[in-house]
Amino acid sequence: MTARSKSEAPERASGGSRKTSGWLIRIALALFVLLTMLGIGECALRVGAPLPYSSRLEWIDDGHIKARLLPGQDPVNTSGHVVQINSLGFRGDEPSWVPSPGTLRLLVLGGSAAFCYDVSDDRHTWPALLEKELRGALEMPVEVINLGLPGYDASNSKVNYLFTGRALNPHAVLVYHTWNDLKFLRLFDLDEVGMPRAFLSGVNTGGKNLPALARFFFRWQIVQRARNAYLRSRAVRRETAYTSLESEGANAHRMPSERAFQLFEQSFADLALLAASDDVLPVLISQATLAQPQSLQLQEHRLRIRNNLVGMTQPVLVEVWLESNRRIASAAKAHDALFLDGYGAVQPTLQNFKDHVHLLDPGAETLARSLRAQLLSNPRFIELAERVRATRQSASESD
């Protein structure tokens, strides 16, 4: 090797090193510019056109049921208000285990449609509004304790009542389910031998907690807008070309079997029997929904209905919901429970509904007023209220 070639090697090495350093500097500069632009855009959106930030609920494992909310968390809902989670892991004030003498206590069992994450604040959930409505109409203390949680179905509510609900000593139990139970009708048809494993409480979690980094980015205005754009495009694709969850397109166009509806009805019958065995008045309520016949004529309504989650076309979902209402009424009649019409109480409009089943403030107010009127027109409920009222007089006389 000549002296010249020996001297050229370090020069080539240093030249390559300089090129690498140059590329690294350019990449770092590009990243800095990108992050700066994102930061400026984020600040501009927060100041000029902020979207309400909502946090994801945090869940904990539970020994009896699929999951409960982490007590003590302070999630922010879609209206920007803090949601109160009590020590039991449910929404609302801290309940006592025994109601005061003369206080009528109602218990609500349900899923996210009872939890009401999308209303403005804790006072505007339909259970809280129902409490206010009944207290004013009956002119007596009334408590409505909300044990509904997102993702719960009627099967979960049976367990929830056994391990928490009955310990709260209610006078009446209001069962508000349909949507989450419809998700299992196709599973019933797929498994003709026995109960599908996925239906059993505790198999699926109530919700998945986001990692800390994901929670940090989730509250960015830019991320919220990108997410909304994605969800909108997915809704358009779903509405124009339906695909079945189970890769069985034909299934989506037919009604579930009679066996599936019988199993659906049985859960409501079980809840009625459990309540009655504790001398508690069972009240079964058909669920309000945007998925009604008139909504099928309006594209903006159709885009809000998540029929893909239940493996049904939207026309089939509408028919299934009507049949589900009949099954809930049938369970109430067979087991001496009250049946209240929540389905017909709330008009299917975008003023009342955020999507297929979750109420906004006007819808929650309408449902609460309707349930109050239906309860007050029922002699059994009035008799119950008067019996509870009398316990206050008895307590004061004993003192």
Sequence and secondary structure as in RCSB ss.txt:
>XXXX:A:sequence
MTARSKSEAPERASGGSRKTSGWLIRIALALFVLLTMLGIGECALRVGAPLPYSSRLEWIDDGHIKARLLPGQDP
VNTSGHVVQINSLGFRGDEPSWVPSPGTLRLLVLGGSAAFCYDVSDDRHTWPALLEKELRGALEMPVEVINLGLP
GYDASNSKVNYLFTGRALNPHAVLVYHTWNDLKFLRLFDLDEVGMPRAFLSGVNTGGKNLPALARFFFRWQIVQR
ARNAYLRSRAVRRETAYTSLESEGANAHRMPSERAFQLFEQSFADLALLAASDDVLPVLISQATLAQPQSLQLQE
HRLRIRNNLVGMTQPVLVEVWLESNRRIASAAKAHDALFLDGYGAVQPTLQNFKDHVHLLDPGAETLARSLRAQL
LSNPRFIELAERVRATRQSASESD
>XXXX:A:secstr
  HHHHHHHHHHHHHHHHHHHHHHHHHHHHHHHHHHHHHHHHHHHHHHS         EE  SSSS EE TT   
B TTS B  B TTSSBSS   SS  TT EEEEEEESHHHH TTSSSGGGSHHHHHHHHHHHHHTS EEEEE   T
T  HHHHHHHIIIIIGGG  SEEEEE SHHHHTTHHHHHH SSS  GGGSTTSS S     HHHHHHHT HHHHH
HHHHHHHHHHHHHHHS   TTS GGGGGS   HHHHHHHHHHHHHHHHHHHHTT EEEEEE   S SGGGGG HH
HHTT  GGGGT  HHHHHHHHHHHHHHHHHHHHHTT EEEESTTTS   TTTBSSSS B HHHHHHHHHHHHHHH
HT HHHHHHHHHHHHHHHHHHHH 
